[in-house]
Amino acid sequence: MFRRRKELHPIERLREWFWPRSGWRRAFQYGWRRVWRLSGSPHAIAVGVAAGAFASFTPFVGFHFMLGFLVAWIFRGNLIASAFGTFVGNPITFPFIWIGTYDLGRWLLSYDEPANMHPSALSSDLFFNQALDKVLPIIGPMSLGSVLLGVPAAVTVYLLSKPAVEAYQKKRRETLAQRARKRNAAAPAQTEPQGQALTE
């Protein structure tokens, strides 16, 4: 379902991750359309999307899909929808999520800021400057902050997703019913000449 017909070169894959070829706006629109078309109740789909959104707030980058699946499974949400929900975390939102979760968690735990560590430089320090030494002092605050910020974000995503899925499914049912009525209305007209031929 998620595989491309033609595999991208690793450099192209990296570029697509930071900036999709169609742009982030089109990518989000495509993702939402795929969510609306999923089979399942609006509640289950919305729970799945919310689970993925919550997972994207955690500092465990690379495990968001699995965390989203786990949370969706616990709350009986749609597992595929949880994968789309993780799109809440992306290169545009990650800096704000990381800084927000770290600052909130550090404030609640009354942690002193590590030496040579500033939230604005968090992402670069994590990946380039002695990552292990940087991660250990901040993983606790970020984990706590991710829960406190992730839960409201998940609730918001749920409240937005459920009515959208309900509206789409209602419109889809009405469209299918209208097509069925047109087919039923056209069926006698198509069979009448054959019936007349038999009587003749």
Secondary structure, DSSP 8 states (H G I E B T S, - for coil): ----SS---HHHHHHHHHS-TTHHHHHHHHHHHHHHTSSS-HHHHHHHHHHHHHHHTSS-TT-HHHHHHHHHHHTT--HHHHHHHGGGSSTTTHHHHHHHHHHHHHHHHT----TT--GGGHHHHHHTS-HHHHHHHHHHHHHHHHHHHHHHHHHHHHHHHHHHHHHHHHHHHHHHHHHHHHHHHHHHHHHHHHHHHHH-
